[in-house]
C-alpha cells in the first residue's frame, strides 16, 4: 500500500521582523554555540564583550528525545567555547518551570534560555528573568509576552503542512483510498497547535470526503501515552488507517500499539515530527512513513550565538528568528537527507 512519496522540501527564510500536555528533573551543569543570529539587532556594551566566560541557564520543558538532542547540541557547542551551561527540566509542569527559572536567576547567568511548557504559563518566568536584568531567549514555542529578547523557533505550521502533503500524495496515488485519521496532540498550547492547524488546513479540501478526522487526543509528547491512546483507537475505530503525531516519540508509541495488535504496517500511514534517532530508525525500517526534520546542530549554533550577542549588549526587541530548513524525511530520501 505504501509507495515512495516524492521529497517534500521547504526552506524557511529569515524573517525581517524576526516577528509542548511530560521527562526527568534536576539541574545539570556543562561547560557551551554559533555564527548565525537574528538580524535587526543593535549593539551596546556587555559582560561577554568584557572577556568574561559566558554563563547560560537553560530551562527545558521536557527530556523527550528531540529536546534532549537539542540541549546536548547546545551544551556541546558551549563546551567548545569554554562557556558554562546550567540546565533544569520542568517535566512538563508549568509551576516547576517557574521554580526552575527562579533558581536559575539566583545563579546569575548572562542569559536564560526557555523552552516553554505552556505559552501562557511561561509568561511569569520570562518576566522574572527580565526583572532580574538577565537576557532571555525563547526557543521552540512562542511565549505570550513581548518581554523576551528573541524567539528562536521553526515555522510550526509547516510541519503539519508537510505531513498533510504526504497524506494527500498518498491519496492521489489511488482514487479509491480514504484517509481515516487519528491525530496525536502533544500539548494544548498555541504554538504546538499550529502543527495541528497546518495539517488540518492543508487537508481542508478533502476533509469529510477522503480525509476523515476520526479522533484527536493529547499524548503529552510521550510514547507510553500515545501507545495507550492508539490501543483504544484500534478498538473504537478499526477503520483508522492514518496516524498523525505532533512528534516522533508519540509516533513510536503508536507504532508499538499497531504492531502489538497485529496491524499490517503496509496498510497504515504513521507520520511524526522532529527527525529523532528513533524516528529515523523507524523510517528506515518502513514503520514510520515520514518525519519532519530540522538541524539540531544548526539551531544550537543560533541559540548560543544569540546568547553571545545579548550578553554583549545587542538589542533584539522581541524579534523572531526561524533557524533554517524543515524537510520531510521518508524512506525514499532518508539516505540523502538524514
C-alpha positions as CSV (number, residue, x, y, z in Angstrom):
1,X,0.0,0.0,0.0
2,X,2.9,2.3,0.7
3,X,4.6,3.8,-2.3
4,X,7.6,6.0,-2.3
5,X,6.4,9.6,-1.9
6,X,8.4,12.3,-3.6
7,X,10.5,14.5,-1.5
8,X,8.8,17.4,0.2
9,X,11.2,20.3,0.9
10,X,10.5,23.7,2.3
11,X,13.2,26.3,3.1
12,X,12.3,28.9,5.7
13,X,13.8,32.3,5.2
14,X,14.9,34.6,8.0
15,X,12.1,37.0,8.7
16,X,12.7,40.7,8.5
17,X,10.8,41.4,11.7
18,X,12.3,38.3,13.5
19,X,8.5,38.6,14.2
20,X,4.9,21.2,24.0
21,X,0.4,18.3,27.6
22,X,5.7,15.1,30.5
23,X,10.7,13.8,31.2
24,X,13.3,13.7,34.3
25,X,14.1,16.6,36.5
26,X,17.0,18.3,38.1
27,X,19.8,20.7,37.3
28,X,23.0,19.9,35.4
29,X,26.0,22.0,34.5
30,X,28.0,21.8,31.4
31,X,30.8,23.9,30.2
32,X,28.8,25.8,26.0
33,X,27.3,27.7,20.2
34,X,27.4,29.8,16.9
35,X,27.8,32.1,13.9
36,X,24.2,32.7,12.8
37,X,22.0,35.0,14.7
38,X,18.8,37.0,14.2
39,X,19.1,40.2,12.1
40,X,17.9,43.7,13.0
41,X,19.9,43.9,16.3
42,X,21.8,46.9,17.7
43,X,24.9,46.7,19.8
44,X,25.8,48.1,23.3
45,X,28.4,47.1,25.9
46,X,28.1,43.8,27.8
47,X,29.8,41.3,30.0
48,X,30.7,38.9,27.2
49,X,32.4,41.8,25.4
50,X,34.4,42.3,28.6
51,X,36.0,38.9,28.2
52,X,34.3,37.0,31.0
53,X,33.2,33.4,30.3
54,X,29.6,33.2,29.3
55,X,27.1,31.6,31.8
56,X,23.9,30.4,30.2
57,X,20.8,29.0,32.1
58,X,18.6,26.6,30.1
59,X,15.1,25.9,31.3
60,X,13.9,22.8,29.5
61,X,10.2,21.8,29.3
62,X,10.9,18.1,29.0
63,X,13.5,15.4,28.4
64,X,11.9,13.8,25.3
65,X,14.3,12.6,22.6
66,X,14.3,15.7,20.4
67,X,14.7,18.3,23.2
68,X,17.4,16.2,24.8
69,X,19.3,16.1,21.5
70,X,18.9,19.8,21.1
71,X,20.1,20.5,24.7
72,X,23.1,18.2,24.1
73,X,24.0,20.1,21.0
74,X,23.7,23.4,22.9
75,X,25.9,22.1,25.7
76,X,28.5,20.7,23.2
77,X,28.7,24.0,21.4
78,X,29.1,25.7,24.7
79,X,31.8,23.4,25.9
80,X,33.8,24.1,22.7
81,X,33.9,27.8,23.7
82,X,34.6,27.4,27.4
83,X,31.1,28.5,28.4
84,X,29.1,27.2,31.3
85,X,25.5,25.9,30.8
86,X,23.2,25.2,33.7
87,X,20.2,23.1,32.8
88,X,16.8,22.4,34.5
89,X,14.0,20.2,33.3
90,X,10.4,21.1,34.2
91,X,8.9,17.7,33.3
92,X,6.0,19.4,31.5
93,X,5.0,21.1,34.8
94,X,4.4,24.9,34.4
95,X,4.8,25.6,38.1
96,X,8.0,23.7,38.2
97,X,9.3,25.6,35.3
98,X,8.7,28.9,37.1
99,X,10.5,27.5,40.1
100,X,13.3,26.3,37.8
101,X,13.7,29.7,36.3
102,X,13.7,31.4,39.7
103,X,16.5,29.0,40.7
104,X,18.5,29.8,37.5
105,X,18.1,33.6,38.2
106,X,19.8,33.0,41.6
107,X,22.8,31.7,39.8
108,X,23.1,35.0,37.9
109,X,23.7,33.8,34.4
110,X,24.2,36.2,31.5
111,X,21.3,34.7,29.5
112,X,18.4,32.3,30.3
113,X,17.0,30.2,27.5
114,X,13.5,29.0,28.0
115,X,11.7,26.0,26.3
116,X,8.2,26.8,27.4
117,X,5.9,24.1,28.9
118,X,3.0,26.4,28.1
119,X,3.0,29.7,26.2
120,X,0.8,31.4,28.8
121,X,2.1,29.9,32.0
122,X,5.7,30.7,30.9
123,X,4.9,34.5,30.9
124,X,5.7,34.8,34.6
125,X,9.1,33.1,34.1
126,X,10.1,35.4,31.3
127,X,9.0,38.5,33.2
128,X,11.0,37.3,36.2
129,X,14.1,36.9,34.0
130,X,13.8,40.4,32.6
131,X,13.0,41.9,36.0
132,X,16.4,40.5,37.1
133,X,18.1,42.2,34.3
134,X,19.1,39.0,32.6
135,X,18.8,38.3,28.8
136,X,16.0,35.9,27.8
137,X,15.8,33.7,24.7
138,X,12.6,31.7,24.0
139,X,13.2,28.6,21.9
140,X,10.9,26.1,20.1
141,X,7.5,27.6,21.0
142,X,6.1,31.1,21.3
143,X,5.5,32.6,24.8
144,X,2.6,35.0,25.1
145,X,4.6,38.1,26.0
146,X,7.0,40.5,24.3
147,X,9.3,40.6,27.3
148,X,11.8,38.1,25.9
149,X,14.7,39.4,23.8
150,X,14.2,37.0,20.9
151,X,12.2,33.9,19.9
152,X,14.1,31.1,18.0
153,X,11.5,28.8,16.5
154,X,10.7,26.9,13.4
155,X,7.5,27.5,11.4
156,X,5.3,25.1,13.4
157,X,2.5,25.3,10.8
158,X,4.9,24.0,8.1
159,X,5.5,20.8,10.0
160,X,1.8,20.0,9.7
161,X,1.6,21.1,6.1
162,X,4.3,18.7,5.1
163,X,2.6,15.8,6.9
164,X,-0.7,16.7,5.1
165,X,1.1,16.8,1.7
166,X,2.3,13.2,2.3
167,X,-1.2,12.1,3.0
168,X,-2.6,13.9,0.0
169,X,0.1,12.5,-2.3
170,X,-0.8,9.0,-1.0
171,X,-4.5,9.6,-1.7
172,X,-3.7,10.8,-5.2
173,X,-1.9,7.6,-6.0
174,X,-5.2,5.7,-5.7
175,X,-8.6,7.3,-6.1
176,X,-10.2,4.5,-4.0
177,X,-8.2,5.4,-0.9
178,X,-9.7,7.2,2.1
179,X,-7.6,8.6,5.0
180,X,-9.3,7.8,8.3
181,X,-7.1,9.9,10.7
182,X,-6.2,9.7,14.3
183,X,-4.3,12.8,15.4
184,X,-2.0,12.8,18.4
185,X,-1.6,16.2,20.1
186,X,1.5,16.9,22.2
187,X,0.1,19.8,24.2
188,X,-2.8,22.2,24.0
189,X,-0.5,25.3,23.7
190,X,-1.0,27.7,20.9
191,X,2.4,27.2,19.2
192,X,2.1,23.4,19.3
193,X,-1.5,23.5,17.9
194,X,0.0,25.3,14.9
195,X,1.2,21.9,13.8
196,X,-2.3,20.6,14.0
197,X,-3.7,23.6,12.2
198,X,-1.1,23.2,9.4
199,X,-2.2,19.6,8.9
200,X,-6.0,20.2,9.0
201,X,-5.9,23.4,6.9
202,X,-3.8,21.8,4.2
203,X,-6.2,18.8,4.0
204,X,-9.2,21.2,4.1
205,X,-10.4,20.5,0.6
206,X,-10.6,16.7,1.3
207,X,-11.9,16.9,4.9
208,X,-15.1,14.8,5.3
209,X,-14.7,13.4,1.8
210,X,-11.5,11.5,1.5
211,X,-9.9,12.7,4.8
212,X,-11.9,11.8,7.9
213,X,-10.6,13.1,11.2
214,X,-12.0,10.4,13.5
215,X,-10.3,11.4,16.7
216,X,-7.8,13.8,18.3
217,X,-6.3,13.1,21.7
218,X,-3.4,14.5,23.8
219,X,-0.5,12.2,24.2
220,X,1.6,14.6,26.3
221,X,4.5,14.2,23.8
222,X,5.1,10.7,25.3
223,X,5.4,7.3,23.7
224,X,3.6,5.5,26.5
225,X,0.6,7.8,26.5
226,X,0.4,7.6,22.7
227,X,0.5,3.8,22.8
228,X,-2.4,3.7,25.2
229,X,-4.4,6.1,23.0
230,X,-3.7,4.1,19.9
231,X,-4.7,0.9,21.6
232,X,-8.1,2.5,22.4
233,X,-8.4,3.8,18.8
234,X,-7.8,0.3,17.4
235,X,-10.8,-0.9,19.3
236,X,-13.1,2.0,18.7
237,X,-12.0,2.8,15.1
238,X,-11.0,-0.4,13.3
239,X,-11.1,1.6,10.0
240,X,-8.5,4.1,11.2
241,X,-5.5,3.9,8.9
242,X,-3.7,7.2,9.2
243,X,-2.0,8.2,12.4
244,X,-0.5,11.7,12.5
245,X,1.6,12.8,15.5
246,X,3.0,16.1,16.7
247,X,6.3,14.4,17.5
248,X,8.3,11.2,16.9
249,X,8.1,9.9,20.4
250,X,4.3,9.6,20.2
251,X,4.5,8.2,16.7
252,X,6.8,5.4,18.0
253,X,4.3,4.7,20.8
254,X,1.6,4.5,18.1
255,X,3.6,2.1,16.0
256,X,4.2,-0.1,19.1
257,X,0.5,-0.4,19.6
258,X,-0.3,-1.1,16.0
259,X,2.3,-3.9,15.8
260,X,1.2,-5.4,19.1
261,X,-2.4,-5.5,17.7
262,X,-1.1,-7.3,14.6
263,X,-1.8,-4.5,12.2
264,X,-0.1,-4.7,8.8
265,X,2.2,-1.7,8.8
266,X,2.0,-1.6,5.0
267,X,-1.7,-0.9,5.3
268,X,-1.4,2.2,7.6
269,X,0.4,5.5,7.5
270,X,2.2,6.9,10.5
271,X,3.7,10.4,10.5
272,X,5.9,12.2,13.0
273,X,7.8,15.3,13.6
274,X,11.4,16.0,14.8
275,X,13.6,13.5,13.0
276,X,14.8,11.9,16.2
277,X,17.3,9.0,16.1
278,X,14.4,6.6,16.9
279,X,12.2,8.2,14.4
280,X,14.7,7.9,11.6
281,X,15.4,4.3,12.5
282,X,11.6,3.7,12.2
283,X,11.6,5.4,8.8
284,X,14.4,3.1,7.6
285,X,12.5,0.1,9.0
286,X,9.4,1.1,6.9
287,X,7.3,1.6,10.1
288,X,7.3,5.4,10.2
289,X,6.3,6.8,6.9
290,X,7.7,10.2,7.4
291,X,9.1,12.7,9.9
292,X,9.9,16.3,9.5
293,X,13.5,17.3,10.4
294,X,15.3,20.4,11.4
295,X,19.0,20.8,12.1
296,X,19.7,20.3,15.8
297,X,23.3,21.5,15.5
298,X,22.2,24.5,13.4
299,X,19.6,25.5,15.9
300,X,22.0,25.1,18.8
301,X,24.5,27.3,16.9
302,X,21.9,30.0,16.5
303,X,20.9,29.8,20.2
304,X,24.4,30.2,21.5
305,X,25.4,32.9,19.0
306,X,22.3,34.8,20.0
307,X,23.2,34.4,23.7
308,X,26.7,35.7,23.0
309,X,25.3,38.8,21.3
310,X,22.7,39.5,24.0
311,X,25.5,39.2,26.7
312,X,27.5,41.7,24.6
313,X,24.6,44.1,24.8
314,X,22.8,43.7,21.5
315,X,19.1,44.5,21.5
316,X,16.7,42.3,19.6
317,X,13.5,43.8,20.8
318,X,11.3,40.6,20.9
319,X,12.1,39.6,17.3
320,X,11.6,36.1,15.9
321,X,14.2,34.0,14.1
322,X,13.4,30.9,12.1
323,X,16.7,28.9,12.0
324,X,16.6,27.3,8.6
325,X,15.1,24.4,6.8
326,X,12.3,21.9,7.5
327,X,12.2,18.8,5.4
328,X,10.0,15.7,5.3
329,X,12.2,12.6,5.5
330,X,10.8,9.4,4.1
331,X,12.3,6.0,3.2
332,X,12.7,7.3,-0.3
333,X,15.0,10.2,0.6
334,X,16.5,9.3,4.0
335,X,19.9,8.4,2.6
336,X,20.4,11.8,1.1
337,X,18.6,13.9,3.8
338,X,19.3,12.4,7.2
